[in-house]
Structure formats: structure tokens, C-alpha cells
Amino acid sequence: MYPPPPLPPRRDFISVTLSPGRSYDGGQGLRRRSFWRKWKQLSRLQRNVVLFLLAFLMLCGLLSYISVADEWKAVGSRSAEGPKMRPANPPVLPAPQRAAENLETFAGVSPQKPPRHFRRRPPNLQIRAPDGAAKDRRQDEAQRRAEAAGEARWEDDAQGSRVSWRGTGTEPEQGPQLPPRKAEAAPRPSPQALRMRNSPASQNERQKAVVAAFRHAWAGYRKFAWGHDELKPVSKSFSEWFGLGLTLIDALDTMWILGLKKEFEEARKWVSQKLLFQKNVDVNLFESTIRILGGLLSAFHLSGDVLFLEKAEDFGDRLMPAFQTPSKIPYSDVNIGTGVAHPPRWTSDSTVAEVTSIQLEFRELSRLTGVKKFQEAVEEVTRRVHSLRGKKDGLVPMFINTNSGLFTHLGVFTLGARADSYYEYLLKQWIQGGKKETQLLEDYLEAVEGIRKHLLHRSEPGKLTFVGELAHGRFSAKMDHLVCFLPGTLALGAHHGLPADHMELAQALMDTCYQMNRQMETGLSPEIVHFNLHPQKSHKDVQVKAADRHNLLRPETVESLFYLYRLTGHRKYQDWGWEILRSFNAYARVPSGGYSSISNVQDPRNPQPRDKMESFFLGETLKYLYLLFSDDPDLLSLDTYVFNTEAHPLPIWAPS
């Protein structure tokens, strides 16, 4: 074996190559040559695609720059003109004048071209929600203006100095002529409202009892449900429907009428500071209109406080998406935060009563604000319902489709739930408008004759006149307590010049509604009754099924008692109302505060409280009882005011 040959010696060295005339540049030149080499390696098609994309991006950038530059230029010009278009102290507009009308009548104010009015709601349904931050800022600003206006009014009401609720920033929309405005000064309470506030009439014993009942109900609401929709008096808690303080708003005008200044001021403060409509919540168009919109408008008319009118206009704006349907018949529900409206989950129908019993409120909102869209939307509904087929001698079905605009469930006619206030608002719109809209009157008169012909019967053995129901030609002796609005409506029509036999029918139906209460062991009417049509021994005229024997503290009977006493002067109507109030105190009053609906009007030992005080108990029932016990015919005169279906008084446009 031979040893391996020795390895050559290892040498470590560094080789440096210098090129004359060149210096080291950190590899930039190599990278440039590398980019160029890669570019040359691309195919002709690839290079063309890259060049096209670069050219397209440059073009888009150029167009964007031009658009942004134009917008900034427009913004700059508007901000330069802003001080001219928005005076620091905007003029106060007359109460019911069209927007921006007659500004030259104010000393020192020259007419200005108003800036564009931006809506607070999305223009179309099913569009992304509005900018919450921006709306909140606008709402906060409106609230501050409203508080300042309200404080000025309460501190200096004699001079009437207040910040304008509209300013000069609204451009009137084009449309049919609105009712002419009568007032030539800033919105102020009516003479009757001022008299109620400054020198309230002395209350008799029965009125004092109503005030005591209201205070007891209000104490429970204030302690256990303040700012919430409804009181649950038994459990000393509350329930929410819309989350908008329904009971509080519904009771505003009641407190004013009853002379409860302290309670009214406390409620006004809540409205000013807490009532915000930028909420992601669905509201029922009908219920929120008659309770919230009607309550705010009535509170404005009685107090003259512009805070309530500003809130009413804001809320009315948020209800408008409900009318954006293929048929112009509104959806039943609308989200007041997102502006998305929709029918109930189970149907595309709305009820006829709901879509035809919002007109008084929206028409009055247009008259006060000069914004025509409110009146135009509801009057379009009235026109379409007027011309529909499917009626029976003026009687209307209960449902109407929002897509086709046609009646559905044909052949079923009632004056109870889902149809009742359609007939009421035919008459009351005619009265509200100064008795000039003859089509409304003709529809109402035809409907009364249809009631006589198809729905009116007499019971046995007491011969009580009642209004039943008709289903596909078959008569049912069923009558809802809701139908007890009809005696008052008929009497109101007779007072305004309609046939005298309407008053006779009103008195006969009033007797029936009283018996619906009197024949119950608690003295309170059930929700639904059935009448005997054939004489039977040991049977009363009024029969009640187990599922129908609850009482919800409804106002319809005492509402009609108010009208009948006010228009006839018969004391028995006051006595009947007194019996009902005593029954409420005996069977519905909760000692800790509030009144509760009951489940069994036939069991005085255990009426079974349902633990709920509806907002209309304060907004309607107690209000009508207080007015019923008054002997002053000028307290909310029926020649000056018309009550909406939630008992909120609104002014007649041309008082008779």
C-alpha cells in the first residue's frame, strides 16, 4: 500500500476586477438592466396588455381629479354665499302659511332664494341606511333649537317671541294648492287653549275624580315605566312596542286639558331631551300616526310650543317611505331609522282602516309646514280607495293589497276592527277641510245607508239596536266594542248639518253600548259581544264568549257619551259615564299606581288583571270622561276642533 500523494497547498485570495471609466452605484444599473431584460422577455401580447392597463389607470385618475375639483369649487361657492342665505336670526313664519311665503311682510327681511331642502330619509326603499352620524348631528342641532324656542316661549309667552321652527331653508315643493292659512303671526295657541292654561275653569266633583284617576295612573307610569311605551302596573315594570314613550306622548294634551302644568312640563322636558327618532325600529304606520304624530300636533296646537311641531315634522318625514309602493297604498310598517318599509311577514295586504285613518294627521302636518308631500300621499290613498270595486252600498272590505291596490277578502263587511275608522275619517276629513270636499261626504252618507240596509238589527228581548257583520251574504250578530265609536260619529255629523235621523240612530246605538257595560257583572264592556236574535227565557240581550270577555280600558263608549251629552244636553249620558269610571276604579285600579286591563268582566271577585295599561287609557278614555263631565260647551268646541281617532284635537281649517 502506498501512502496518498500530498494535497497541494490551499491559497485564499480575493479577485477584484476594475473597469476603467465606471464607478460602483449600489447595483442600480444592474437592476435597470434586469428590468429591461425582463421586459424584452415578455411577448408582444403581454407588453400590449400592460401598456393598456397603465393607460386606463392614468385616464381614471385624470377623470377623478376633474370631478373632485368641480365639487370643491361648488362647495367653495356655496360657503361663500351661505351667510347671505342663512340669516343669524331667521324670521318667524306665520303659523299656517306655505313655506317661504310672504317673507317680505316681516320688517327688515328681504325675500331670499331658499337653499335646497335635503330629506332626512332615503329616497328609495331597500337602500343602505342613512348616515347615522350625520343624522345624529342634525337631530342634536334641531333639539337645541327646539329647546331654545321652548324656553323663549315659556318665559315670554305674552310677546310671542320664539325662534322660528322652520327658518328660511325650505324650498316649497310643487303640487296641488293647500288649504289657505289664516294666521298672520307666529304659531300660537288657540284662544281656547290659552284660556285653559291661564284661567282654567273650576272643576266639578266628577272632573276632579277624573283628575285623581289620571294622577294615579301617571304616578305608576312615572315611577315604573318613565320614558317607555306602556306601564305594566301589576309587575311594576314596563313593556315596549316602538320604544318611543307612547304613553307619555299620548297623554300630553290630556295633561294640558286637565290643567296638570307640572306633569306637562316634566313630560315636555323628556320630549326635548330624550325623544329621538334615529332608531333602528319598525313602527306601525297607523298606530304611530294616530298616537305619536297626532299627539305631537295636538300638543303644539294647545300649547303653541314649537318643539312639538319640529318633532312632528321629523317623525312625519320618517314615515313617508311607507307610501313608496307600486299602488301608492302604504305598507303597514316602516323602519324610522333605515327608511325601509314593508308589509306584515304573513301577507302583502294592509288593513283598510289603517291606510284610510291617517289622513287627518298628515293633512294637518302639511298645512302647518307647507310641505305638500304629506297631504298628497294620504289624499292619493283616499282617491284610490274611493274608486275601487268591491264595496257594498258604501261598505268596504277589511283588506287591501299594497301591490295591486285592490280590495282582498271580498264579501266580508264590518264596522269593527280593521274597518271601523275608515267611516269615522270620511266624516272628520270633510269637517276638517271646512265641508268643501263633497266626495268625502258622499262616501260617508252612502256608507251610513249601507249600514242601515245590511248591518243594522235589533236584539231580543230588549230590542237593542246593534251593528252586526256580514260575511258572504250571511249576517252575524257579533259586535266589537270598537263599534261604539259610531254613535258619537253619527251625532257629530248631525251637528254639522247631516240628516236628523242620524242623531236618532246615534241615540239608539248609544243605549246599546251602555247595555254592553251595564249587563256585565263588573259594569265594564267585554271586547266582543253577541246579541240574541230570538226570544229565549232567562237569556239577556248580550251574550259573551269566554275568549271575548276581556276589557282593555277602551274609550269608545265614553267617547260617544261625550258627543251625545255635548250635543243633546241629556244628563243621563254623564251618569252613565260616571258609572263606568267607578267600575274602572273598582276593578282595574292597581294600588301601587296605574290601571290594568282585565281578563274577565263577568267575575267581579276575580277580574284577573292582565298587567297592562294601554296608552289610550290616558290619551283617550280619561280625556273623554273629563270632557263628558264638563258643562262648558266651549271647552274644545266641536265647531273649532275635530278629534282624531286617538282623541287628539286638531283645528278645523274653516271653523263654522
VOGU-3710 file (C-alpha; in Angstrom, 3 decimals, decimal comma):
1> mypppplppr> 0,000/0,000/0,000  1,328/3,351/-0,947  0,517/6,491/1,013  -1,746/9,074/-0,765  0,024/11,878/-2,508  0,223/15,104/-0,532  -2,504/17,756/-1,193  -1,444/20,969/-2,910  -1,181/23,950/-0,593  -4,560/25,987/-0,160
11> rdfisvtlsp> -4,496/29,603/-1,177  -7,044/32,208/-0,086  -7,358/35,294/-2,236  -9,852/37,966/-3,412  -10,185/38,830/-7,061  -11,177/42,397/-7,878  -11,908/43,494/-11,442  -11,871/47,197/-12,158  -13,376/48,634/-15,295  -11,875/51,919/-16,393
21> grsydggqgl> -14,326/54,867/-16,506  -17,039/53,223/-14,307  -17,876/53,554/-10,620  -19,902/51,367/-8,223  -23,637/52,512/-7,984  -25,089/50,059/-5,462  -26,467/47,718/-8,113  -28,897/50,272/-9,637  -27,542/49,778/-13,080  -27,777/46,035/-12,789
31> rrrsfwrkwk> -31,438/46,358/-11,651  -32,213/48,639/-14,602  -30,643/46,201/-16,986  -32,534/43,350/-15,249  -35,906/45,166/-15,660  -35,195/45,879/-19,306  -34,131/42,243/-19,839  -37,405/41,018/-18,271  -39,442/43,465/-20,369  -37,748/42,178/-23,538
41> qlsrlqrnvv> -38,533/38,658/-22,470  -42,305/39,405/-22,489  -44,262/38,542/-25,577  -45,758/41,292/-27,686  -49,274/40,457/-26,391  -48,151/40,674/-22,784  -46,454/44,034/-23,325  -49,608/45,409/-25,004  -51,783/44,306/-22,090  -49,515/46,026/-19,575
51> lfllaflmlc> -49,429/49,236/-21,593  -53,235/49,211/-21,913  -53,725/48,839/-18,164  -51,336/51,692/-17,435  -53,141/53,957/-19,893  -56,536/53,046/-18,371  -55,371/53,837/-14,835  -53,999/57,202/-15,941  -57,310/58,078/-17,621  -59,303/57,158/-14,496
61> gllsyisvad> -57,057/59,284/-12,340  -57,482/62,259/-14,650  -61,303/61,983/-14,613  -61,374/61,664/-10,824  -59,239/64,756/-10,458  -61,599/66,784/-12,677  -64,692/65,619/-10,715  -63,199/66,374/-7,297  -62,025/69,756/-8,459  -65,555/70,684/-9,623
71> ewkavgsrsa> -67,079/69,593/-6,292  -64,627/71,620/-4,265  -65,318/74,598/-6,466  -69,095/74,236/-5,866  -68,587/73,827/-2,123  -66,463/76,937/-2,047  -69,108/78,971/-3,852  -71,896/77,738/-1,543  -69,934/78,511/1,578  -69,274/81,982/0,214
81> egpkmrpanp> -72,997/82,533/-0,321  -74,014/80,828/2,941  -74,134/83,940/5,147  -76,485/85,580/2,673  -78,903/82,642/2,607  -78,987/81,833/6,311  -79,506/84,903/8,441  -78,317/84,662/12,022  -81,836/85,305/13,299  -84,226/83,717/10,809
91> pvlpapqraa> -87,681/85,271/10,560  -90,615/83,630/12,256  -93,097/82,320/9,715  -96,847/82,622/10,192  -98,465/79,533/11,677  -100,250/78,025/8,802  -98,539/79,729/5,779  -96,929/77,910/2,917  -93,184/77,607/3,344  -91,124/80,685/2,415
101> enletfagvs> -94,307/82,613/1,642  -94,785/86,316/2,451  -91,336/86,759/3,933  -91,406/90,352/2,762  -94,085/91,126/5,329  -91,506/90,961/8,100  -89,731/94,193/8,813  -86,119/94,239/7,794  -86,240/90,919/5,977  -85,948/90,778/2,222
111> pqkpprhfrr> -87,040/87,690/0,284  -84,215/85,233/-0,262  -83,982/82,267/-2,575  -84,081/79,275/-0,230  -81,384/76,625/-0,483  -82,220/73,094/-1,469  -84,067/71,112/1,195  -82,396/67,781/1,856  -84,668/64,976/3,023  -83,910/63,129/6,213
121> rppnlqirap> -84,949/59,806/4,732  -83,569/57,594/1,973  -85,171/58,381/-1,411  -85,987/54,732/-2,150  -86,756/51,569/-0,257  -84,184/48,825/0,304  -81,253/51,218/0,151  -78,437/51,336/2,684  -79,188/53,042/5,956  -78,681/56,808/6,166
131> dgaakdrrqd> -75,515/58,231/7,639  -76,176/57,793/11,337  -73,551/60,270/12,480  -74,795/62,997/10,174  -78,422/62,432/11,171  -77,490/62,455/14,829  -75,718/65,778/14,367  -78,769/67,243/12,608  -81,086/65,884/15,280  -78,942/67,282/18,078
141> eaqrraeaag> -78,924/70,659/16,366  -82,708/70,557/15,920  -83,108/69,606/19,573  -81,003/72,565/20,704  -83,068/74,914/18,535  -86,292/73,399/19,884  -85,170/73,791/23,491  -84,214/77,389/22,906  -87,554/78,042/21,224  -89,487/76,355/24,004
151> earweddaqg> -87,659/78,245/26,734  -88,292/81,527/24,970  -91,982/80,702/24,670  -92,461/79,715/28,268  -90,542/82,726/29,588  -92,079/85,320/27,307  -95,344/83,932/26,004  -97,110/87,268/26,160  -94,815/88,724/23,498  -94,817/85,536/21,473
161> srvswrgtgt> -91,042/85,784/20,855  -89,591/82,450/19,746  -87,136/81,074/17,307  -88,760/80,049/14,041  -89,393/76,345/13,813  -88,674/76,401/10,090  -86,261/79,257/9,404  -85,705/80,111/5,757  -84,132/76,922/4,475  -87,034/75,036/2,921
171> epeqgpqlpp> -87,962/75,205/-0,707  -91,697/74,640/-1,292  -92,461/71,641/-3,441  -94,730/71,775/-6,462  -98,174/70,243/-6,153  -101,867/70,980/-5,671  -102,894/74,005/-3,663  -103,011/73,524/0,087  -105,747/74,979/2,263  -105,121/78,704/2,783
181> rkaeaaprps> -103,526/79,727/6,026  -105,453/82,016/8,297  -102,910/83,145/10,844  -100,852/86,254/10,180  -98,432/85,778/13,068  -96,183/83,128/14,512  -97,774/79,845/15,621  -99,599/80,424/18,901  -102,105/78,519/20,995  -105,758/78,976/20,141
191> pqalrmrnsp> -107,798/81,312/22,365  -109,416/78,274/23,967  -106,023/76,728/24,690  -104,744/79,968/26,229  -107,854/80,171/28,376  -107,318/76,603/29,567  -103,786/77,485/30,588  -104,160/80,972/32,015  -107,536/80,752/33,719  -108,693/77,133/33,877
201> asqnerqkav> -112,342/76,702/34,683  -113,235/75,395/38,097  -113,654/71,636/38,120  -116,736/69,903/39,414  -116,551/66,827/41,618  -116,718/64,349/38,775  -113,971/66,135/36,859  -111,848/66,124/39,992  -112,363/62,365/40,181  -111,038/62,053/36,614
211> vaafrhawag> -108,010/64,178/37,533  -107,393/61,943/40,540  -107,588/58,844/38,328  -105,148/60,402/35,875  -102,709/61,340/38,654  -102,837/57,779/39,983  -102,205/56,293/36,533  -99,459/58,825/35,812  -97,764/58,142/39,147  -97,432/54,470/38,245
221> yrkfawghde> -96,109/55,275/34,794  -93,661/57,838/36,134  -92,336/55,501/38,826  -92,143/52,211/36,946  -92,183/52,956/33,198  -90,913/56,505/32,662  -89,983/57,090/29,024  -91,160/53,643/27,947  -94,193/52,785/25,865  -96,599/51,225/28,351
231> lkpvsksfse> -96,878/50,535/32,051  -97,272/47,021/33,461  -98,809/48,084/36,763  -99,118/44,708/38,478  -95,489/43,691/37,975  -94,362/47,330/38,398  -92,471/47,276/35,127  -92,987/48,309/31,522  -93,402/46,970/28,014  -92,041/48,331/24,730
241> wfglgltlid> -93,735/48,433/21,368  -91,838/51,114/19,457  -89,582/52,374/22,234  -90,810/55,961/21,771  -92,595/56,766/25,016  -96,097/56,123/23,643  -97,949/56,706/26,910  -96,154/59,977/27,564  -96,817/61,407/24,094  -100,401/60,139/24,031
251> aldtmwilgl> -101,076/61,918/27,342  -99,539/65,331/26,560  -102,756/67,059/25,502  -104,728/65,308/28,254  -102,464/66,875/30,867  -102,890/70,281/29,248  -106,684/69,955/29,202  -106,810/68,742/32,809  -104,633/71,650/33,911  -101,737/69,484/35,123
261> kkefeearkw> -98,989/72,009/34,415  -96,244/70,354/36,462  -96,734/66,980/34,812  -96,925/68,589/31,372  -93,653/70,485/31,873  -91,886/67,336/33,028  -93,156/65,427/30,007  -92,122/68,272/27,688  -88,590/68,120/29,068  -88,443/64,409/28,256
271> vsqkllfqkn> -89,638/65,064/24,708  -86,990/67,748/24,314  -84,093/65,719/25,666  -84,946/62,055/25,128  -87,355/61,685/22,208  -85,042/60,821/19,306  -86,334/59,143/16,151  -82,993/57,964/14,735  -83,651/54,419/15,907  -83,458/51,109/14,088
281> vdvnlfesti> -87,033/50,144/14,926  -90,131/49,204/12,940  -93,292/51,150/13,727  -96,827/50,518/12,592  -97,801/53,367/10,267  -101,354/53,676/11,572  -100,699/53,316/15,285  -97,675/55,606/15,294  -99,513/58,220/13,226  -102,604/58,481/15,412
291> rilggllsaf> -100,682/58,270/18,701  -97,309/59,958/18,126  -97,892/62,289/15,172  -101,402/63,154/16,341  -100,251/63,621/19,930  -97,405/65,956/18,950  -99,615/68,046/16,645  -102,300/68,376/19,308  -99,749/69,348/21,955  -98,432/72,009/19,586
301> hlsgdvlfle> -101,881/73,453/18,915  -102,824/73,622/22,583  -99,515/74,911/23,951  -98,047/76,768/20,970  -94,688/75,149/21,754  -92,724/74,757/18,507  -90,763/71,845/19,966  -93,751/69,569/19,349  -94,150/70,735/15,749  -90,466/70,161/14,973
311> kaedfgdrlm> -90,698/66,655/16,396  -93,885/66,037/14,414  -92,287/67,056/11,122  -89,219/64,919/11,791  -91,405/61,922/12,571  -93,666/62,528/9,576  -90,619/62,541/7,305  -89,573/59,174/8,615  -92,993/57,635/7,937  -93,062/58,646/4,273
321> pafqtpskip> -91,201/55,570/2,867  -94,300/53,532/3,734  -96,065/55,153/0,764  -93,453/54,026/-1,771  -95,403/51,050/-3,061  -96,446/50,063/-6,594  -100,055/51,001/-5,839  -99,453/54,047/-3,573  -101,352/52,130/-0,872  -98,901/52,286/2,055
331> ysdvnigtgv> -97,192/49,378/3,723  -98,235/48,659/7,290  -94,756/49,040/8,818  -91,735/51,285/8,333  -88,333/51,434/9,992  -87,886/55,040/11,114  -84,112/54,664/11,290  -83,316/52,985/7,982  -86,294/54,125/5,927  -87,173/50,559/4,876
341> ahpprwtsds> -90,919/49,873/4,732  -92,621/46,510/4,382  -95,944/44,709/4,800  -96,518/42,182/7,595  -94,468/38,984/7,318  -97,508/36,860/6,579  -99,182/38,932/3,836  -98,758/41,775/1,374  -102,082/43,285/2,481  -102,738/46,315/4,643
351> tvaevtsiql> -105,994/46,800/6,516  -108,407/49,338/5,081  -108,830/51,136/8,406  -105,074/51,612/8,762  -104,465/53,170/5,349  -107,554/55,411/5,486  -107,231/56,648/9,085  -104,019/58,665/8,861  -105,368/61,495/6,712  -106,305/63,993/9,424
361> efrelsrltg> -102,781/63,990/10,828  -100,823/64,143/7,566  -103,082/66,815/6,099  -102,628/68,974/9,176  -98,859/68,456/9,081  -98,794/69,761/5,511  -100,957/72,735/6,440  -98,609/73,724/9,234  -95,298/73,112/7,488  -96,142/73,950/3,882
371> vkkfqeavee> -94,572/70,630/2,818  -97,123/69,168/0,433  -95,862/65,590/0,239  -97,647/64,576/3,455  -101,086/65,665/2,265  -100,534/64,464/-1,289  -99,592/60,953/-0,139  -102,663/60,369/2,037  -105,122/62,020/-0,340  -103,871/59,765/-3,143
381> vtrrvhslrg> -104,852/56,827/-0,926  -108,307/58,341/-0,394  -108,820/58,818/-4,143  -107,798/55,269/-4,966  -109,992/53,689/-2,282  -112,926/55,828/-3,437  -112,771/54,410/-6,972  -112,256/50,731/-6,070  -114,683/47,966/-6,853  -115,756/45,516/-4,168
391> kkdglvpmfi> -117,826/47,843/-1,992  -121,393/47,071/-0,987  -123,561/50,189/-0,759  -120,630/52,182/0,641  -119,350/49,420/2,933  -115,729/48,406/2,350  -113,874/45,091/2,825  -111,256/44,836/5,557  -108,085/44,330/3,487  -106,349/45,990/0,542
401> ntnsglfthl> -103,276/44,761/-1,337  -100,269/47,069/-1,443  -99,046/45,713/-4,796  -102,260/45,716/-6,823  -104,097/48,409/-4,853  -107,260/46,254/-4,891  -109,508/45,047/-2,092  -108,927/41,462/-0,957  -111,042/39,039/1,104  -114,111/40,371/-0,656
411> gvftlgarad> -117,607/39,921/0,716  -116,796/40,471/4,415  -118,085/43,719/5,934  -117,783/45,005/9,492  -117,586/48,230/11,466  -115,256/46,593/13,957  -111,525/46,004/13,818  -109,748/46,643/10,502  -112,525/48,780/9,025  -114,001/50,981/11,783
421> syyeyllkqw> -112,133/54,265/11,478  -112,453/54,351/7,662  -116,017/55,579/8,157  -115,028/57,900/11,002  -112,366/59,646/8,909  -114,659/60,177/5,921  -116,790/62,472/8,055  -113,950/64,049/10,014  -111,891/64,906/6,927  -114,936/66,635/5,482
431> iqggkketql> -115,309/68,638/8,709  -111,573/69,343/8,975  -111,441/70,785/5,458  -114,295/73,197/6,044  -117,021/70,990/4,499  -115,746/71,601/0,967  -114,721/68,085/-0,107  -118,065/66,736/-1,266  -116,702/63,358/-2,343  -115,872/62,522/1,268
441> ledyleaveg> -119,370/63,492/2,364  -120,999/61,436/-0,381  -118,962/58,347/0,559  -119,901/58,802/4,217  -123,628/59,223/3,549  -123,624/56,193/1,264  -121,885/54,134/3,961  -124,462/55,122/6,602  -127,215/53,918/4,320  -125,269/50,704/3,724
451> irkhllhrse> -125,088/50,176/7,484  -128,825/50,624/7,821  -129,520/48,253/4,946  -127,127/45,396/5,687  -125,747/45,543/9,248  -128,424/47,047/11,495  -130,569/44,671/13,565  -132,462/44,574/16,891  -131,904/42,114/19,690  -134,276/40,136/21,869
461> pgkltfvgel> -135,841/40,577/24,312  -134,758/44,167/24,919  -134,989/45,359/21,297  -131,483/46,845/21,380  -130,340/48,325/18,083  -126,906/46,965/17,165  -124,490/46,758/14,228  -123,531/43,240/13,196  -121,293/41,822/10,474  -121,876/40,408/7,004
471> ahgrfsakmd> -119,787/37,557/5,573  -120,598/36,457/2,030  -124,257/37,302/2,445  -124,600/35,711/5,882  -125,362/38,000/8,831  -123,605/37,590/12,185  -124,927/39,179/15,387  -121,349/39,895/16,535  -120,422/43,434/17,579  -116,995/44,642/18,703
481> hlvcflpgtl> -116,739/47,223/21,455  -114,813/49,238/18,846  -118,115/49,801/17,014  -119,236/52,018/19,888  -117,398/54,880/18,171  -120,335/55,037/15,763  -122,938/56,789/17,983  -120,552/59,690/18,541  -119,643/59,910/14,857  -123,300/59,916/13,787
491> algahhglpa> -124,111/62,607/16,354  -121,184/64,722/15,175  -122,416/64,506/11,601  -125,912/65,567/12,621  -124,416/68,532/14,491  -122,694/69,599/11,283  -125,879/69,595/9,243  -126,405/65,981/8,196  -129,882/64,375/8,373  -131,622/64,428/11,753
501> dhmelaqalm> -132,263/60,686/11,645  -128,517/60,219/12,108  -128,956/61,611/15,612  -131,854/59,237/16,258  -129,724/56,268/15,226  -126,858/57,588/17,364  -129,047/57,677/20,473  -130,352/54,146/19,854  -126,834/52,760/19,417  -125,673/54,679/22,491
511> dtcyqmnrqm> -128,255/52,838/24,583  -126,876/49,546/23,238  -123,272/50,405/24,065  -124,302/51,357/27,574  -126,059/47,996/27,989  -122,896/46,224/26,832  -121,342/47,653/30,004  -124,325/47,522/32,355  -125,208/43,866/31,719  -121,723/42,763/32,793
521> etglspeivh> -121,136/41,987/36,463  -118,231/44,445/36,678  -120,022/47,193/34,737  -117,311/47,101/32,063  -117,885/46,020/28,484  -116,170/42,967/27,016  -114,127/43,248/23,823  -116,764/41,449/21,722  -120,431/40,583/22,322  -123,053/38,564/20,500
531> fnlhpqkshk> -126,717/39,586/20,526  -129,701/37,312/20,807  -131,885/37,485/17,709  -134,655/35,220/19,020  -136,619/35,469/22,300  -135,392/32,976/24,872  -136,306/32,660/28,509  -133,605/33,591/31,031  -131,387/34,973/28,261  -130,130/38,527/28,182
541> dvqvkaadrh> -129,768/40,519/25,002  -125,979/40,475/25,321  -124,035/37,211/25,341  -120,268/36,873/25,775  -117,953/34,053/24,791  -115,124/33,072/27,113  -112,445/34,262/24,686  -114,050/37,710/24,356  -114,736/38,741/27,951  -111,626/40,879/28,497
551> nllrpetves> -111,647/44,670/28,816  -108,681/46,714/27,565  -109,719/50,070/29,136  -111,003/51,131/25,716  -112,521/54,598/25,190  -115,223/54,089/22,536  -118,236/54,059/24,846  -117,194/57,139/26,830  -116,180/58,833/23,581  -119,701/58,553/22,248
561> lfylyrltgh> -121,147/59,533/25,625  -119,155/62,764/25,373  -120,565/63,571/21,934  -124,123/62,685/22,901  -124,057/64,802/26,053  -122,300/67,725/24,365  -124,842/67,757/21,511  -128,072/66,857/23,345  -127,527/68,044/26,924  -129,134/64,895/28,359
571> rkyqdwgwei> -127,685/64,300/31,843  -128,142/60,536/31,644  -125,056/60,339/29,441  -122,978/61,929/32,209  -124,447/59,490/34,713  -123,585/56,519/32,506  -120,021/57,757/32,175  -119,799/58,147/35,938  -120,817/54,504/36,382  -118,040/53,418/34,015
581> lrsfnayarv> -115,417/55,498/35,835  -116,460/53,971/39,150  -116,151/50,494/37,612  -112,640/51,288/36,408  -111,730/52,373/39,920  -113,287/49,267/41,434  -111,887/46,578/39,140  -108,958/47,991/37,159  -107,157/50,283/39,612  -103,812/48,952/40,894
591> psggyssisn> -102,931/50,306/44,374  -99,240/50,869/43,602  -100,080/53,068/40,624  -101,793/52,670/37,287  -104,806/50,821/35,921  -104,755/47,364/34,375  -106,845/45,791/31,665  -108,753/42,770/32,974  -109,461/39,332/31,560  -112,964/38,656/32,889
601> vqdprnpqpr> -115,631/41,338/33,050  -118,123/38,768/34,350  -116,259/37,948/37,563  -116,205/40,883/39,988  -114,439/38,780/42,643  -111,542/37,905/40,363  -111,433/40,077/37,254  -107,927/38,729/36,529  -105,702/41,748/35,821  -103,759/41,420/32,557
611> dkmesfflge> -100,900/43,631/33,786  -101,049/46,211/31,010  -102,170/49,832/30,850  -102,661/50,817/27,220  -101,512/54,294/26,270  -105,011/55,174/25,100  -106,339/54,949/28,651  -104,607/58,272/29,386  -104,787/59,614/25,842  -108,461/58,859/25,198
621> tlkylyllfs> -110,517/57,261/27,954  -109,779/59,702/30,770  -109,768/62,681/28,413  -113,241/61,903/27,102  -114,523/61,309/30,641  -113,199/64,721/31,724  -114,830/66,431/28,733  -118,055/64,466/29,311  -118,329/65,811/32,866  -117,710/69,403/31,765
631> ddpdllsldt> -120,684/71,714/31,334  -118,683/74,181/29,230  -119,578/73,696/25,543  -116,618/75,890/24,564  -114,086/73,527/26,126  -112,659/72,186/22,862  -115,717/73,255/20,901  -116,886/70,831/18,223  -117,180/73,828/15,892  -113,479/74,571/16,300
641> yvfnteahpl> -111,790/71,193/16,748  -112,081/67,725/15,287  -110,699/64,788/17,279  -108,584/62,189/15,569  -109,263/58,529/16,271  -106,873/58,705/19,263  -108,784/61,661/20,781  -106,171/64,268/19,830  -107,937/67,548/18,932  -106,878/69,208/15,676
651> piwaps> -108,262/72,528/14,427  -110,960/72,762/11,782  -109,490/74,718/8,878  -112,510/76,938/8,372  -114,468/76,962/11,653  -118,194/77,141/11,196
//
